[in-house]
Amino acid sequence: MADDVNEQDAGMRVVHLLRAITMELDRVGERFAARHALHPTDVRALICLLDAARTGAPATPGVLGAHLGLNSAGTTAVIDRLERLGHVRRERDTRDRRRVLLKVDESAVALGWSFFGPLINEVVAVMSRFDAADQATVERFLSGVHEAVTGRE
């Protein structure tokens, strides 16, 4: 019984830490958005598009809208804003000319790195203080948390 309480306490401490990290990351994203005349949804859209590029997944307006939870009109408005600012461009898919792909401009990547790069480097440095087995444990844990969160949609 005492072990159950200790495990629950440890679990709740982690829940509170994750919540605190989420709040701080939201604030960092809000500062970036405000500094660069972006809506917070624009920042989330850029992150979705960068993640798609990193994994090699095609980024279409429909996929972006689904990830952001927006209807077609809302998705178009986000893409239009990002395109006007020079952060995103629409390209025709070379395999299916009916399909539009979204690409993040290199200037937007550079802008993101100039703001988020120091934080990313700090997180990577923190992770490097763990040995390979502990790093794998952290990755498994965060993957499990991600699955738990995305499974609620």
N, C-alpha and C positions, 0 to 999 in steps of 0.2 A: 504494500500500500504506500509506504513512504517513497519507494522508487517511482510510483506513478505520479505522486505529487511533484517530485523533483523533475521528472521528465516534462510534466505539464508546465512547471515554472520555467524550465529551459526553453520549451516551445513558445511560451508567452513572451519571454525576453526576446527571442528571435522575431516574433511577430511585431513587437514594439520597435525593434531596430529596423526592420524592413519598412515599417510605416514611417519612421523618422527619415530614413534614406529617401523614400519615395517623396515625401514632402519637400526635402531639400533639393532633390533633383527637379521637381516641379518648379521650385523657385528659381533654380539656375536656368531652366528652359524659359521661364517667363522673362527673366532679365535679358536673355539672348533675343527673344522675340521683340521685347520693347526697344532694345538698342538698335534693331535692324528693321523696324516698322513691319513686323510680322505678327499675325494672329497666332495664338498658341496652336491652333489647328494646322497652320502652315508649317510650324516646326515639326509637329507629329507627321505631317505628310512628307516632309523632307526625310525624316528618319525612316519612314516606311519605304520610300524610294531608294534610299541608300542601302537599306537592308536587302531589298530585292536585288540591287546591283551586286552586292557582296555575295549573295547566294546564287546569282545567275538566273534568278526567276524573272520572267517578263513582268514589267510594271505597266499595267493598262489603267485607264481611268476607272474601269469597273472594279479591278482588284484594289486600287487605292481607296475607292469609296467604301468597299466592304470592310477594309481594315480600319477606316476612320469612322465607320457607322454613319455615313452620309448618303443622302439620296443623290440622284444624278445631277440635279441643279446645284446642290451644295458642293459636290465634287468638282463640277465645272468651274464654280466660283473660286475654289481653292487653286485649281490648276491655272486659271486665268491670272490670279494675283501673283502666283509664283513665276509665271511666264513673263508677266509685265516687269517684274523685278529682276529678271534675267537669271533666276535660280533654276528654272526647269524649262525644258523644251519638249515639244511634241514631235515625234518622228513616226513615219509610216513603217510598219513592220515589213521587212524585205521579203518575208515568206508569205505574208497575207496582207496585201495592200489595203484591205478594209479595216485592219486593226491599227490603232494608234498606240505607240509605246511612249512612255514618259522617261526622260533622261534628266538626271541632275547635272547642271553645268559645273565645270571644274571650279569656277569662281565661287559657287555656293559651297563646294567641298572645302576650299581654302578658307572661306569665311567661317565655316563650322570648326575647322581645325584651329583657327586662330583663337576662337573663344573656348571651345571644349577640349582642345589638345592638352593643356596643362592638367586638367582634371583627369582625362583619360590616362595620361602618363602617371599620375599619382596612383590611380586604381591599379594599373599594371604593376607599379612598384610594390604596392601592398601585396598583390598576389604573388610576386616573385619572392616574398619572404617565407612562403610556404613551400614545403617539399612537394614533389610530384604527386605523392599519394594524397596529401591534404588538398592540393589543387584539384585533383580528380573528385574528391569528396565535395568541395565547394561547388564545382560545376554540376555534379549530380544533384546537390541540394537545390541550387538555383534553377536547374532545369525542371525539377519536381515542383517547385513553387510556381514557375512559369506555367506549367501544365495545369496546376490547380487553379490559377487565376484565369487562364484562357478557357478552361473547361466550364466556367460559370456563365459564359456568354449565351 
